């Protein structure tokens, strides 16, 4: 199927999809609904590792609060900037992000396994986001 999609043979691909059973379609739809979640978990673990690593070696990166404060302190209008600064935590959840506890537990377990794997094996592409 992948080869047909890559080679733009959509009519042949459509014919294969039309022959799938309901059970096969359910299986495929579950795969595509879970795949983005797994990608997000992996990216979260990777980013958290990189930020922790950069903090531990005192390296600057885009978005680092202490670097931003140091930069503001060099400005002539630093006092005005800080007096007008308003930091408000924002907690948001989109209705599509609501998940059952079993899915949240599974997500946490996958997070944990990826962190353990990273700690033992290392993580490919380390320090990609240096700034």
C-alpha positions in Angstrom: 0.0 0.0 0.0 2.8 2.4 0.8 4.4 1.8 -2.6 1.1 2.6 -4.3 0.8 5.8 -2.3 4.4 6.9 -3.0 4.0 6.2 -6.7 0.6 8.1 -6.8 -1.3 5.0 -7.9 -4.4 6.2 -6.1 -6.9 4.1 -8.1 -5.1 0.9 -7.1 -4.8 2.1 -3.5 -8.5 2.9 -3.4 -9.4 -0.5 -4.7 -7.3 -2.2 -1.9 -8.9 0.1 0.7 -12.4 -0.7 -0.6 -11.7 -4.4 -0.1 -10.8 -4.1 3.6 -13.1 -5.7 6.1 -14.7 -3.6 8.9 -12.3 -5.2 11.4 -9.3 -4.2 9.3 -10.6 -0.6 8.9 -11.1 -0.4 12.7 -7.5 -1.6 13.2 -6.1 0.9 10.7 -8.2 3.8 12.1 -6.9 3.0 15.6 -3.4 3.1 14.3 -3.8 6.5 12.8 -5.6 7.8 15.9 -2.8 6.6 18.3 0.2 7.5 16.1 0.1 11.3 16.7 -0.1 10.6 20.5 3.0 8.4 20.3 4.9 11.0 18.2 4.0 13.7 20.8 5.2 11.6 23.7 8.5 10.9 22.0 9.0 14.6 21.1 8.1 15.6 24.7 10.7 13.2 26.2 13.3 14.3 23.7 12.7 18.0 24.4 12.7 17.6 28.1 16.0 15.7 27.9 17.6 18.4 25.8 16.4 21.2 28.1 17.6 19.4 31.2 20.9 18.7 29.6 21.4 22.3 28.6 20.4 23.5 32.0 22.9 21.1 33.7 25.8 22.3 31.6 24.7 26.0 31.9 24.1 26.4 28.2 21.8 29.1 26.8 18.9 28.2 24.6 15.9 30.0 23.1 13.3 30.5 25.8 15.6 30.1 28.8 14.2 32.4 31.6 17.6 33.3 33.1 19.0 34.2 29.7 16.0 36.4 29.0 16.3 38.2 32.4 20.1 38.7 31.8 19.3 40.2 28.4 16.6 42.5 29.8 19.0 43.7 32.5 21.4 45.1 29.9 18.7 47.3 28.4 18.4 51.0 29.3 14.7 50.5 30.0 15.0 47.3 32.0 13.1 48.7 35.0 10.2 49.8 32.7 10.2 46.4 31.0 10.1 44.5 34.4 7.5 46.8 35.9 5.2 46.2 33.0 5.9 42.4 32.8 2.9 40.3 33.5 3.4 36.5 33.8 0.3 34.5 34.0 0.2 30.7 33.9 -2.2 29.4 31.3 -3.7 26.0 31.6 -5.6 24.9 28.6 -7.3 21.8 27.4 -9.1 21.3 24.1 -12.1 19.1 24.2 -10.4 16.6 21.9 -7.6 16.3 24.4 -9.8 14.8 27.1 -8.6 11.2 27.7 -9.6 8.4 29.9 -7.5 7.5 32.9 -6.4 4.3 31.3 -5.0 6.2 28.3 -3.3 8.8 30.6 -1.8 5.9 32.6 -0.5 4.3 29.4 0.9 7.6 28.2 2.8 8.0 31.5 4.1 4.5 31.2 5.3 5.1 27.7 7.0 8.4 28.9 8.7 6.4 31.6 9.9 3.7 29.3 11.3 6.2 26.8 13.1 8.1 29.6 14.6 4.8 30.8 15.7 3.8 27.3 17.2 7.2 26.8 19.1 7.0 30.1 20.5 3.6 29.2 21.1 3.9 25.5 21.5 7.6 25.0 19.3 9.6 22.6 19.9 10.2 18.9 20.2 13.8 17.7 21.1 15.2 21.1 21.6 19.0 21.3 19.7 19.6 18.0 18.0 22.7 19.5 21.1 24.6 20.6 20.7 28.3 20.5 
